[in-house]
Amino acid sequence: MFNLFENHRLLLFYKGDISALILFAQQENGSICFPESLPALSEILEAQETQITEINLHPALLLKDLNKILNLDDDLLKIEPTFCEQVDTPKGVITVYLARLTLLDPPHKLLEIHDCKLKTLTQLRRQSPAELELLRRAYVKVMEG
């Protein structure tokens, strides 16, 4: 069976419409990438280094599978269309997309059921260098949007 997440990951975030509070989801293992962590020795590719492939996977397929994995409603997550980053790993390039949790209030209890937590950017400062850079780029994109 084809694993959509072999070469793809999702970052999940919450942004308060009124307060502009931004929280990122973190798995129990510490990773901010869903549904699996990035491999060790991963590095973010710069724009000039990104690899264009002729066959692209639409990120909506990733959301559909992640919703099944986490048993979430289909309308809970929404892809942020302008965020797409590539990470060089020992196993090949992984493309990372950003998905917004679309609830009015932060879904702390919903994520805790799946052993995940919502954290601020400063609470995630001990992530791996690749994940820190993904967080930085995601934060910039969210604040600009």
URBEL-V499083 format. One line per field, one symbol per residue. phi: phi as a letter, one per 20 degrees, with the letter a starting at -180 (. if undefined). psi: psi as a letter, one per 40 degrees, with the letter a starting at -180 (. if undefined). A space follows every 50 residues. Layout:
phi=???
psi=???
//
This chain:
phi=.fegefcbbcddbccffeemfdcdfcfgfnfeececfffgmfcfefgfef dedfddeffffffgffgffeldffdfdcfefedbcdcecgeofdedddce feefdgegffffgdlccecfgffdfdffgffffffffffgffffe
psi=hhhdedeiiihhihhhddeehhiihhideeiehieiiiiifihhiideei hhidhihheddddddddddefiidedihhheehhiihhideahhhhihhh heidihgddddddffiihiiddeeeeiidddddddddddddddd.
//
